[in-house]
Every structure is written in C-alpha cells, then in structure tokens.
Amino acid sequence: MVMFYFSGTGNSKYIAEFFCQNMKALCYSIEDEIDFSQLITSEEIIGFCYPIYGSRVPRNMRQFVQKFLLDFKGKKLIIFVTQLFFSGDGARVLTDLFPDDYVEVIYADHFFMPNNISNFFLLGLSSNKRIEKKFLKAERRIIAICNDIKIGKVKRRGFSAFSKLLGKIQGNPWQKDSKSVDLVPRSMEEKIAKSVRVDQNCTVCSICVKACPIKNLRIENGSISHNNNCVACYRCVNICPKQAISVMLKAKPKWQYKCMK
C-alpha cells in the first residue's frame, strides 16, 4: 500500500502519516520529487488524502490523478478527506476523475479538523485544547479504520445518494463540473485563483515563494507577484512572518494556524 497526500497547512499530512505509520504503508506528498508512476504500478492499494475545498478535490490533486491516470487502472483505493464542515461526498467526488469501473474504492472517510482559514471573521482560531481534542479524536478513528481494513471491512462514507446531492449543491458554485481537472470558467475556483493579495508589510523574505505547492508566487521587481493560479490552500497566509498575505478575502489574517506536529 502507498498513500499520496496533499496538505495545505498540515491537517491532511497528519492524517496520512498517522494512518501509514499504523498500517506500515508508504506515504508521500504529491509535491515530492519521486517516480510516482513506478510507485503506483508496484502497489495493489493506493491511498489518497486531501483537504476538501467547496466540496471539491483540490485542483493540484486532480491534476496529479490525471497525470498518472493510466497507472491507476484496476487499483483498490482508500480515500481520506479533511474538512472543516460537512462536505457531503468529499471522498466520493475523487472517483469522478476516473472512468467507470476503473478503480475499486475499499474505504473512504471524512475527518473534521481545525480551521485554517485565518482571514474570515466568522471563523476564528480554536483553543489549543480544542485543536488537540480534534487530533486525538482523529487518531482514535484512524486506529479503528486500520482495524477495519485489516479484517477486510469495506466502508465508503460520502457515497450515499444524499451525500452526493449535498456535495453537488455545495460543489457546483465552486467548480461546476467535478470531472474537470483544470479551472472552469466563471467558477468560484477560477475567481479565487486570482485572489492573492500582498500588502505593504511584506519584506520579500521569499518564504511564501518557496512554500507555495504549485509555484504560484514569484519575486518580481522587488515584490511578490502571483500567476493567477492559487489553489486556496492557505499555506502562504499561515506562514508569512508579517501576516502580509490574504487569499479569497480582502481581509488580512489576524491569526495564523499552526498544525500540531
């Protein structure tokens, strides 16, 4: 078994690594520079773990699936989703990227994790105690999942008709077409891709440039510019030492989310 994850600020990374430690499985970020094709073809079970955005799969994870689509044929999948609120079919929607009967999902689950959207006034930073509580709950759930998988129990959260309907209602404004790999014109995802703002507090330290998972940020003429390609992972917002970056909303972050290590 091998698991591939994308994590903006650490929640999905934590889930993926804790699961793989318990299952003695391989674990890699889709940002790693490795031979993914060889890994996929050599393993029977492939795991995915990602944060859900607007009830849709992050664009860079969609592009990862497309790039290695032929290698996934006939594989068994385990799909984990980290979410702030109920996403409906956050795990199921990944299967829209595959042809019918192309893969077999043997386990899928959703994990409620701490908020990392640090520039929306209605979503504040949880206390350390509440954050720790969520992580401990997730760990207990993962241990139970590992036991299920070891005895061959199949569970597919988010695959019911109700979950699919809820996911569609929430997801259509974000991406419109869940089968689309790239940005859909006039979607929220396309609008947010252009939403990065850097204020006068920026010292051009380049931390955000190095950290961006899709190389959207760059230094140009002594300041930080972007390529209108943001995936809204909030990594740059939460690591900027001057809290000078905002995404999606114009508001500056008043706090930053630091995932448990």
Secondary structure as UniProt FT lines:
FT   STRAND          2..5
FT   HELIX           11..23
FT   STRAND          26..29
FT   TURN            30..31
FT   HELIX           36..42
FT   STRAND          45..51
FT   TURN            54..55
FT   HELIX           59..67
FT   HELIX           69..72
FT   TURN            73..74
FT   STRAND          76..83
FT   TURN            90..91
FT   HELIX           92..97
FT   TURN            100..101
FT   STRAND          104..112
FT   TURN            118..119
FT   TURN            121..122
FT   HELIX           128..150
FT   TURN            151..152
FT   STRAND          155..156
FT   TURN            157..158
FT   HELIX           161..175
FT   TURN            178..179
FT   TURN            185..186
FT   HELIX           188..193
FT   STRAND          197..198
FT   TURN            200..201
FT   HELIX           207..211
FT   TURN            213..214
FT   STRAND          217..220
FT   TURN            221..222
FT   STRAND          223..226
FT   HELIX           235..239
FT   TURN            241..242
FT   STRAND          245..246
//
